[in-house]
Amino acid sequence: MGSGIVTNLAHPEANVTGLAPMSFDLAAKRTELLTDILPRLSRLALIYHTGADPVAHEQMQKDIRNASLALGFTWKVFYLTSIADVSATFEQLAAEGYDAVYIWPSPFAIFNTARIAAAALQYQLPTISDTTEYARSGVLLSYGVQDSSLLRAAAEYVDKLLRGAKPADLPLQQPAKFELVVNLGPAKAFGLTALPRNEMNSFRRMRALPLRGSRLWHGELSSLVVGRQGL
């Protein structure tokens, strides 16, 4: 809706439908999770790729601004143009005294998560982003839509469209299931012991998943704590 493609979620009124991953809508919630494990969070850096959606960029700044006023931290956006910028940017953030880094979701970020996570570990900067894939690749925290439920809903829509349904008759779906993932490897490396317990207690199921790229954490811990929230 922010891009103006549709004006109504229930009735798109256009030859388009789909699912909303809510990558941007949960920005405030993610910063709240950061303050749960970093009570003294006062300076937050946002890593943003210069080629990302300008509409999303505007919404991001609005959401983070509101969260900063509510939670009492300052923030600044740092722009990456290529993977070569990652190490120098994290070195700058550490030198300037930033407490944590919010990795704004983008194709650039997801393809280079391991490099970003390695730089974050090197310069002792906790990180957060949206999907489980970020945490699997070394980001400290992720909170977002449950990928499997999103894929199932997408498959159902494809089936309906192939059977003749009109896109305009199918509402744009909002997700109902969310995942909080804490990567225990960087959590230990950062010396963090206060996991976001209040949030974790609201999840109905907890389980461990294998950690991709465990060599980054010297094999000390190789699991993720995963919680699922929703129906």
C-alpha positions as CSV (number, residue, x, y, z in Angstrom):
1,M,0.0,0.0,0.0
2,G,2.9,2.3,0.7
3,S,4.0,2.0,-2.9
4,G,0.5,2.9,-4.2
5,I,0.0,-0.4,-6.0
6,V,-3.2,-1.2,-4.1
7,T,-5.3,1.0,-1.8
8,N,-7.2,-1.8,0.1
9,L,-5.9,-5.0,1.5
10,A,-9.2,-6.8,1.5
11,H,-10.1,-5.7,-2.0
12,P,-7.0,-4.9,-4.0
13,E,-9.1,-3.4,-6.9
14,A,-6.3,-4.2,-9.3
15,N,-4.9,-7.1,-11.2
16,V,-2.6,-8.0,-8.3
17,T,-2.7,-9.9,-5.0
18,G,-0.2,-11.6,-2.7
19,L,1.1,-11.7,0.9
20,A,2.6,-9.1,3.1
21,P,5.9,-10.2,4.7
22,M,5.8,-7.3,7.2
23,S,9.5,-6.8,7.0
24,F,9.1,-3.1,7.7
25,D,6.0,-3.1,10.0
26,L,7.9,-4.9,12.8
27,A,10.8,-2.5,13.0
28,A,9.6,-1.0,16.4
29,K,9.2,-4.5,17.8
30,R,12.7,-5.5,16.8
31,T,14.2,-2.4,18.5
32,E,12.2,-3.3,21.6
33,L,13.7,-6.8,21.6
34,L,17.2,-5.2,21.4
35,T,16.5,-3.1,24.5
36,D,15.4,-6.3,26.3
37,I,18.9,-7.8,25.9
38,L,20.8,-4.5,25.8
39,P,19.1,-2.4,28.6
40,R,21.7,0.3,28.2
41,L,21.1,0.7,24.4
42,S,21.6,4.4,23.6
43,R,23.0,4.4,20.1
44,L,21.6,2.3,17.3
45,A,23.1,2.1,13.8
46,L,21.0,1.1,10.8
47,I,22.8,-0.6,7.9
48,Y,21.0,0.1,4.7
49,H,21.9,-0.8,1.1
50,T,21.8,2.2,-1.3
51,G,19.9,0.2,-3.9
52,A,16.9,-0.7,-1.7
53,D,13.3,0.5,-2.2
54,P,13.0,4.3,-1.4
55,V,9.5,3.9,-0.2
56,A,10.7,1.3,2.3
57,H,13.6,3.6,3.3
58,E,11.1,6.4,4.1
59,Q,8.9,4.0,6.2
60,M,11.9,2.6,7.9
61,Q,13.0,6.1,9.1
62,K,9.5,6.9,10.3
63,D,9.2,3.6,12.3
64,I,12.7,3.8,13.9
65,R,12.2,7.5,14.8
66,N,9.0,6.6,16.6
67,A,10.7,3.7,18.4
68,S,13.6,5.8,19.4
69,L,11.3,8.4,21.0
70,A,9.5,5.6,22.9
71,L,12.6,3.7,24.0
72,G,15.1,6.5,24.5
73,F,17.9,5.8,22.0
74,T,19.5,7.8,19.2
75,W,20.0,6.4,15.7
76,K,21.7,7.0,12.4
77,V,21.6,5.3,9.0
78,F,24.8,4.1,7.4
79,Y,24.7,3.3,3.7
80,L,26.5,0.4,2.1
81,T,27.2,0.4,-1.7
82,S,29.1,-2.9,-1.9
83,I,30.5,-5.7,0.3
84,A,33.8,-3.8,0.4
85,D,32.1,-1.3,2.7
86,V,31.2,-3.7,5.4
87,S,34.4,-4.0,7.4
88,A,35.2,-0.3,7.4
89,T,31.6,0.6,8.3
90,F,31.6,-1.7,11.4
91,E,35.0,-0.4,12.4
92,Q,33.6,3.1,12.3
93,L,30.5,2.1,14.3
94,A,32.7,0.6,17.0
95,A,35.0,3.6,17.1
96,E,32.0,6.0,17.4
97,G,30.5,4.0,20.3
98,Y,27.4,2.4,18.8
99,D,25.7,-0.2,20.9
100,A,24.0,-2.4,18.3
101,V,23.2,-2.6,14.5
102,Y,19.9,-3.1,12.8
103,I,20.4,-4.7,9.4
104,W,17.7,-3.4,7.2
105,P,16.4,-6.4,5.1
106,S,17.4,-6.3,1.4
107,P,18.7,-8.8,-1.2
108,F,22.2,-7.3,-0.6
109,A,22.0,-8.0,3.1
110,I,20.7,-11.5,2.8
111,F,23.3,-12.5,0.2
112,N,26.1,-11.0,2.4
113,T,24.8,-11.9,5.9
114,A,27.8,-14.1,6.8
115,R,30.3,-11.3,6.0
116,I,28.2,-8.8,7.9
117,A,27.9,-11.1,10.9
118,A,31.6,-11.8,10.9
119,A,32.3,-8.0,11.0
120,A,29.8,-7.6,13.8
121,L,31.5,-10.2,15.8
122,Q,34.9,-8.8,15.2
123,Y,33.9,-5.4,16.4
124,Q,31.6,-6.6,19.1
125,L,28.3,-5.1,17.8
126,P,25.1,-7.1,18.4
127,T,22.9,-7.3,15.3
128,I,19.2,-7.8,14.5
129,S,17.2,-8.3,11.4
130,D,13.9,-9.8,10.2
131,T,14.0,-13.4,9.0
132,T,15.4,-16.7,10.4
133,E,17.9,-16.8,7.5
134,Y,19.8,-13.9,9.0
135,A,20.1,-15.6,12.4
136,R,21.1,-18.9,10.7
137,S,24.0,-17.0,9.1
138,G,25.3,-15.4,12.2
139,V,23.1,-12.4,13.1
140,L,22.3,-12.3,16.9
141,L,18.6,-11.8,16.7
142,S,15.9,-12.1,14.1
143,Y,12.2,-11.5,14.5
144,G,9.7,-11.7,11.6
145,V,7.1,-13.7,9.7
146,Q,7.4,-17.5,9.9
147,D,8.8,-18.4,6.5
148,S,7.1,-21.8,6.2
149,S,3.6,-20.3,6.8
150,L,4.3,-17.6,4.3
151,L,5.3,-20.2,1.6
152,R,2.3,-22.3,2.3
153,A,0.0,-19.3,1.9
154,A,1.7,-18.4,-1.3
155,A,1.3,-21.9,-2.7
156,E,-2.5,-21.8,-1.9
157,Y,-2.8,-18.5,-3.8
158,V,-1.0,-19.9,-6.8
159,D,-3.3,-22.9,-6.8
160,K,-6.4,-20.6,-6.7
161,L,-5.1,-18.4,-9.5
162,L,-4.3,-21.4,-11.7
163,R,-7.9,-22.6,-11.1
164,G,-9.2,-19.3,-12.5
165,A,-9.5,-17.0,-9.5
166,K,-9.1,-13.3,-10.2
167,P,-6.3,-11.5,-8.3
168,A,-8.6,-8.6,-7.5
169,D,-10.9,-11.1,-5.6
170,L,-8.1,-12.4,-3.4
171,P,-7.3,-10.2,-0.4
172,L,-3.7,-9.3,0.3
173,Q,-2.9,-11.5,3.3
174,Q,-1.4,-10.4,6.5
175,P,0.7,-13.0,8.3
176,A,-0.5,-14.5,11.6
177,K,2.7,-16.5,12.6
178,F,6.0,-15.0,13.7
179,E,9.4,-16.3,14.7
180,L,11.9,-15.0,17.2
181,V,15.4,-16.5,16.8
182,V,18.3,-16.0,19.1
183,N,21.7,-17.2,17.8
184,L,23.4,-18.6,20.8
185,G,26.9,-18.4,19.2
186,P,27.2,-14.6,19.0
187,A,25.1,-14.3,22.2
188,K,27.9,-16.0,24.1
189,A,30.6,-14.2,22.2
190,F,29.0,-10.8,23.2
191,G,28.7,-12.0,26.8
192,L,24.9,-11.6,26.7
193,T,23.0,-13.6,29.3
194,A,19.7,-11.7,29.5
195,L,17.8,-13.1,26.5
196,P,14.4,-11.5,25.8
197,R,12.5,-13.7,28.2
198,N,9.2,-11.8,28.3
199,E,8.9,-12.2,24.5
200,M,10.0,-15.8,24.6
201,N,7.4,-16.7,27.2
202,S,4.7,-15.6,24.8
203,F,5.7,-18.2,22.3
204,R,3.9,-21.5,22.3
205,R,6.7,-23.7,21.0
206,M,10.5,-23.6,21.5
207,R,13.0,-25.8,19.7
208,A,16.6,-25.9,18.6
209,L,17.8,-25.8,15.0
210,P,21.2,-26.5,13.5
211,L,23.3,-23.4,13.0
212,R,24.7,-22.8,9.5
213,G,28.3,-21.7,9.4
214,S,29.1,-22.7,13.0
215,R,32.8,-22.3,12.3
216,L,32.3,-18.6,12.8
217,W,31.7,-19.3,16.4
218,H,34.6,-21.8,16.8
219,G,32.1,-24.6,17.3
220,E,31.4,-23.5,20.9
221,L,27.7,-23.4,20.3
222,S,25.9,-24.8,17.3
223,S,22.2,-24.2,17.9
224,L,19.5,-21.6,17.6
225,V,16.7,-21.0,20.1
226,V,13.5,-20.6,18.0
227,G,10.1,-19.5,19.2
228,R,6.9,-19.3,17.2
229,Q,4.1,-17.0,17.9
230,G,0.6,-17.1,16.4
231,L,-2.1,-19.5,15.5
